[in-house]
Amino acid sequence: MLLIAVVLYLILTVLVGFWASRKVRTSDDYMLAGRRLPLLLGSTALFATWFGSETVFGASSEFLKGGLLYVIEDPFGAALCLLLFGMFFARKLYRMNLLTLGDFFRVRFGRSTELIASIFLAPPYVGYIAAQLVAMGLILQVVAGVDLWWGIVISSGVVTAYTYVGGMWAITITDFVQTLVIIAGLLAMAIALAGEAGGVFHVIEAAPPDTFHFLPSGDFNDVMAWLAAWAVLGLGSIPSQDVFQRAMSSRSARVAEWSCYVGAGLYLTIALIPLFIALCVRHLYPGDMGNDTQLALPTMVLTHMSLPLQVLFFGSLLSAIMSTTSSAILAPASIVSGNIVKPLSRGSLNDAQLLAVTRGSVLVFSVLACGMALMRSNIYELVAESSILSLVSLFIPLTLGMYWKGANGVGAISAMVLGMVTWIIFEFYETPWPSLIPATLMSTAAMVAGSLLTTRTEYTHDTDRAQSFE
């Protein structure tokens, strides 16, 4: 019965995607839902940006290992990202009327910078998508007993299907429905487990002493690691196409900003529920944890919960993961078509052809991510790596490009390249502090030095859009 419910849910999601495809007429419809989303849809879309495998599987697993200090990156850093994006980026970027984040680098710094930035923007999504596919594969493995690799392949096919046909419209509409399922499913699980465990306060009191420690010790290396954990998603996901795409789909600059705030509040609130559920599982069924804590929650639900709770839990899991995966596939596809293929075609592509290229890119990134998912299975690590790449290469060029008039293309390219090179070097040679810290500092220094030591690059012909953030 549970397997039938899961299969029906997957089929229904694909049908919703095909229904949403009727709204797609142009590339703008496909990438940004025609910029027509109200606050309710925009907020749920932003909430669903990361509420997937790393939140339910990865974060709860890390929380059981080391308490709150092990989950600073997600959910706290993820909520910080949406808050900062709303405060400092949403309105300015919205007024520039851009299709992709790569467009910003063209308008601000020129086409060469756009191309290099796009190369840094798109590839990190492969690991991120792979993490979601691994999680869906794990669910199908637990529920249906299929091999993990079969679960990954099936999951990839389902999500790719509705993303391919419906784009951002399909993502947004399914996100709204899936958000309702997520909240209902997780709340039902939390209430049931808390009641079985003797109440919320009893579960919290029974937790290990260090579970709720939130601040690092006074040791310098611990402080650096703590700050780095905040930065991975908190800063690293600001220059990401999926956050940009969801915010820019709003119907006004004000809605874009407030969607970020509401999405951040929703994310932080709802993302704490899986952590509490994990505590309940360890308290009630310590013998069921096993070696792979990523499988602890689904295994416990399948073993000990009633069928209605099983349907709600696995429905909410699938909802969370599918909503995250779909936008993660569309994001790099939009970058490739809009900021790599389109400029290289020198205007020879009409809008229908650009739409076809974007859909083709959706298929390419889905296949690449499926291949990576078959080779690696640690969800939390896959997500962290994808955000770190954006942080060390793109965060400083985007931020200083918006808020420092002296920034130019030479500085932006220097920041991207040297930040990434520094990160790679420090990954090979171990140091007491996380490699993203020296890499981000190098990116900042390169941006400033490159801009000050060279003649300032003039804005491109998109003068009005360039002036909108000045």
Secondary structure, DSSP 8 states (H G I E B T S, - for coil): -HHHHHHHHHHHHHHHHHHHGGG--SHHHHHHGGG-B-HHHHHHHHHTTT-SHIIIIIIHHHHHHHGGGGGIIIIIIHHHHHHHHHHHTHHHHHHTT-SSHHHHHHHHH-HHHHHHHHHHHSTHHHHHHHHHHHHHHHHHHHHH---HHHHHHHHHHHHHHHHHHHHHHHHHHHHHHHHHHHHHHHHHHHHHHHHHHT-HHHHHHHS-TTTT--S--S-HHHHHHHHHHHHHHHTTTTT-HHHHHHHHTBSSHHHHHHHHHHHHHHHHHHHHHHHHHHHHHHHH-GGG--S-GGGHHHHHHHHHS-HHHHHHHHHHHHHHHHHHHHHHHHHHHHHIIIIIIHHHTTT---HHHHHHHHHHHHHHHHHHHHHHHHH---HHHHHHHHHHHHIIIIIHHHHHHHH-TT--HHHHHHHHHHHHHHHHHHHHS--SS-THHHHHHHHHHHHHHHHHSS------S-HHHHHTT-
